[in-house]
């Protein structure tokens, strides 16, 4: 009897230990599940590098994680070789994605050379054709490589290794200004977020804010090279970045970055990096913390318009190029004129006041308010 009791006690003990073991396993599995979710946000296997390439007055950004890479824009036509060589220096062999934010030459000018040199899985462009040689060269290169152009829609998500990005703009199909067609993406890597919006101006910013999408980001690639046509106070507060990067050329004729934008960034306590002062800027993320290859800029001095932009005067008779369709007037050297149809183009000498009385408004890109 005593032996049976001992045996029964032994069995109960084994069952109790087993119960504790399996309960512990279940708890570990639950905890592991939670940690798995956290790990997907923070404990990354590879680092993410974001290279804000100095291409002068233009945009180009390389994003790399592990064997995966994507390129956003490629600067002006003469910068194509520079961008290609920079990608070579970073050992890029293939691009998962190529994003042409919008068909202005300072964004897609060098992209034909990149497309020729690197295979890619997908090329993004907004659904906007432009009657320029620059645009045609990009399309021709894509056709030559048998690459299809994809027109992304807002809320579409794509993966880049352990990172992912969501399309946040454009939110409409018809704008009077090509800048607002800019493709915008929110890149997420663990707990870190980066927002890129091309040259989006206030109209597009308002649509992004009104689309119930989370725009909060650690790093904001400042819209339109720091022009006052973008980065409204409301949009900046919505994004609430810790860091901002401005890509513009030293001594550019547009006076980028504008004082209004720098003042807003400074007021919000944002640390700013500038390619016109600091060259190529690299941010590295481990999913939790972002490190930079240099200190942020201490110079809050705005750019100064030069040449024809500096010489403009509202009461002075001078040459303008009018778009009779959009009712905008431009300076003769404005890059926006590349896409203007001949039937809508009119050249005239006048004062700004005279043109405004006729219902025209200034091009925000070359003239401003």
Secondary structure, 3 states (H helix, E strand, C coil): CHHHHHHHHHHHHHHHHHHHHHHHHHHHHHHHHHHHHHHHHCCCCCCEEEEECCCCCCCCEEEEECCEEEEECCCCHHHHHHHHHHHHHCCCCEEEEEEECCCCHHHHCCHHHHHHHCEEEEEEECCCCCCCHHHHHHHHHHHHCCCCEECCCCCCEEEECCEEEEEEECCCCCCCCHHHHCCEEEEEECCEEEEECCCCCHHHHHHHHCCCCCCCCCEEECHHHHCCCCCCHHHHHHHCCCEEEECCCCCCCCCCCCHHHHHHHHHCCCEEEEHHHHCCEEEEECCCCEEECCCCCCCCCCCCCCHHHHCCCCCCCEEEEEECCCCEEECCCCHHHHHCCHHHEEEEEECHHHHHHCCCEECCCCCCC
